[in-house]
């Protein structure tokens, strides 16, 4: 075979190989980078992992998901910066969402929600859509859905918290939102802002008296090991705001947007189911692990509700009085 013939055969072979390449050249371009600060088992991590799995089920080989957890890429504040600048595509945001949009202050109105079912119905309806529109405008983020961190409980090393007066003088770590700080100050507590990773040692050494978080976080971070009292207050319901960089969202085709939303809906449902099941078993689990060193107690809900409502008016000034009134009307308040 002469030289020209060899070249001809090579061209034919290469052409045949090219024909075997799939025509959907977009497949390699569809990639999402997602991350969360929390560790496996925590509510925000569970929600994002459920989203990752749902994306793979939805798109199969057409999507590549870069997934990170356990604070590999930084804490929640860093994550919020990264998703807004496009370094990350999707993150779950907890209480600190209020730092990006004051409307989220309504979730700091203590004793606003009577159950997780009531909260879910509100978030899946018109109020949830208004929050999404506001987040897009104020933070440059698309809300894909609202999962669940759940109801928060109060732990401390000084006394059981039964009535509002029991909070007086307690140094409690709270999220950095001024509305959460305002609420606890109104009860006489001393709110302290602190990175969640520093909490265990701070409580162990007595730098702070306690904190407030859902049972899932209390278990995941083993805070019960350094806390004498867990007061089942259910004082605040915190959603997981599954948030996507708006420019990245807008870059997706309508079909891919629909697929991402279907995956987010599946993650939201899994997150809420996980939250409900966890609350049912975590008290018993923590009691067993604490070996009698941690005491659980119920609170006087009526006393706390009465004391909380005046603060609602102050929070409404931050969240927006019209929007707050819409929330209260939707909840029949």
QUINORBEL-V861586 format. One record per run of one state. SS is the DSSP state (H for helix, E for strand, - for the rest). FROM is the first residue (numbers start at 1). TO is the last residue. Records with the same first field share a line. If there is no record, write none. Layout:
SS=FROM-TO  FROM-TO
//
This chain:
-=1-2  21-26  30-30  36-42  63-63  69-75  86-89  94-94  100-101  109-115  124-125  140-140  157-163  168-170  175-177  187-189  194-195  205-209  221-222  227-228  233-236  252-253  291-294  299-300  320-320  331-333
H=3-20  27-29  43-62  76-85  95-99  102-108  116-123  126-139  164-167  178-186  196-204  215-220  223-226  246-251  254-290  301-319  321-330
E=31-35  64-68  90-93  141-156  171-174  190-193  210-214  229-232  237-245  295-298
//
